[in-house]
Amino acid sequence: MSTADFNLNNPLEATLKAMLASGRFPHAVILEGGSAPERLTLAKKLAASLVCSAGKAEAPCGVCSHCKKAAADSHPDIPFYTVEDKPRAFKVEYVRDIRNNAYIIPNEADKKVFILENAHTMGVEGQNAILKILEEPPSYVNFILLCSSKSVFLPTILSRATVFTVGEAKAELDDEIRAAAVQAALNVAKAAAATDDFEIVKAAAVFEKDAKLLKVALPVIQEVFAAAMREKYNAPDGGDEFGTIPGELALKLSRRALTDLVDACDRLMASVRMNANHNLMLTALCTTLRKAVSK
């Protein structure tokens, strides 16, 4: 097993590989969307990567004792918690057990990776309970929360985790529509790179009378920011569809800002799927861009 086996969409796969190789993988991630098996498969591969002894760039190697135990679901430092997929199934008692377990140092690996399946069934009390450990986790702990949609989580949880959307296949688009979406996305990205509020509003104006274009362009905008993140982590994928824009963004924006932009695109796309008000969506897009470039 290796990171080449992730079998994800290219932006997500490259971003995860870059984060793992850098040694700066977030202490808490939320894997949303896709199917339950897809989320679980990815979570197990990420956990194996984090406990692997082969070195960050090669993890998971698939041959060290940690990888073999992870593959067999028998690694003592990959605690796995699962419940039925029904409301409030992830009880606060489980969360308290997780919290207590987190303060016990790893048995064999340098890391201890908690996988929480069906975390979207966690109630408010459970979320508040796990928030305490997410705020100040031990340095050796990582959390991977699996959910059908991050929309169920409190803002305080989302602010302390990095969200990745799994298994959303890119829609088959007409070449003309795709070209228009790419151009609109590049204009938005250029404006972000320029860190100019007026340019951001001007670039977003193309969506004012075209809700469909915004829906198609948002995933492309996320691709551009993800490409910039790869540049920031010195892991460019060699693609040239977006020209020099990702590199310009990587120079102008911090890693945190780029991560925030990728996450914000997820939230905006979720709002689009829920038929949110179009004008509010445009305002949210501009506000998000302005906040990111000011960091």
Beta strands, then each sheet from edge to edge (+ up, - down):
strand 1: 28-32
strand 2: 80-81
strand 3: 112-116
strand 4: 141-147
strand 5: 162-165
sheet 1: 2+ 3+ 4+ 1+ 5+
end
